[in-house]
Amino acid sequence: MADEAIYAARIFLNGALPLLKPLVEAKPGLAKAFAGKSGVVQVSAILGARAAEYEALFGPAAPQAGPPRAGTHFLVDGGAVAVAQGTHPSPNVELEFPSLEALNGFFSGKSKKLPRIRGALRSPGLFLATMQALLGMAAALGAKEAPADAAGRDLLVKLYFYLLSSGISQLNKAGHPAVAKWARTSPDRVYAWAVEGKPELSAYIRVKAGQSRAARGTYERSKPFFTMSFDSSESALGILLGTDDMIEATAKSKIRMLGAPEYGAMLGELMLTVAGYAK
């Protein structure tokens, strides 16, 4: 049966690490660091004696030398970054953690123990660019206050919306009791996060009879069943970073629950569950 380590690892591997792509695309300095570079970079964790149990949730791993592991890899092609779930048979650079617990501790900031690094000397530029991007991602998600500039605020809101939507879906796929129960009993519904006038920041999750799929952008086929809508990125970060009071923000129309209020409370609980594993 899945445990807390799997839940957290699903959040980091399949929710947080894929944020590297939009971060690189939004930051000129990071885009410059990757410019002209190609190769595969992988972040992985050794599964140990419970490999079969983990594989049932993460999916079959690609053939690769060494012990079975879970991972996410980045496909870099001429500076463009794509993200793929699972392991790669021959990454150029690999950051390998000895266990899921070690990976979770590192990305949650609870441990400073570095992973085993392979290929850095053969592909130094690719390694350094990846580390710069990972540090930038960690700094963004670990922020305690909203960025001073508007572009920075928009980017952070986008990253949080992406993480929340994918994180809820990942917990469902991993069989988290509360999240899986919610998804299992749900008819076909779409839950969305949005900032008024900025559709490029939006994200949503579609749930139906136990299945879930997170997506970036707005849901176009119909009106979402429920949307957590903010009047600005500042207002969104006030709630996401916990610096504003939810009741006061609602009274001042900084946040609007477009749907039945009880679904807002339920979505808030799911968001807190994801945050609990990501922090």
Buried (B, 14 or more C-beta within 10 A) or exposed (E): EBEEBBBBBBBBBBBBBBBBBBBBEBBEEBBEBBEEBBBBBBBBBBBEEBBEBBBEBBEEBBEBEEEBBBBBBBBBEEBBBEBBBBBBEEBBBBBBBBBBBBBBBBBBEEBEEEBEEBBBEEBEEBBBBBBBBBEBBBEBBEBEEBBEEEEBBBBBBBBBBBBBBBBBBBBBBBBBEEBBEBBEEBEEBBBBBBBEEBEEBBBBBBBEEBBBBBBBEBBEEEEBBBBBBBBBBBBBBBBBBEEBEBEEBBEEEBBBBBBEEEBBEBBBEBBEBBBEBBE
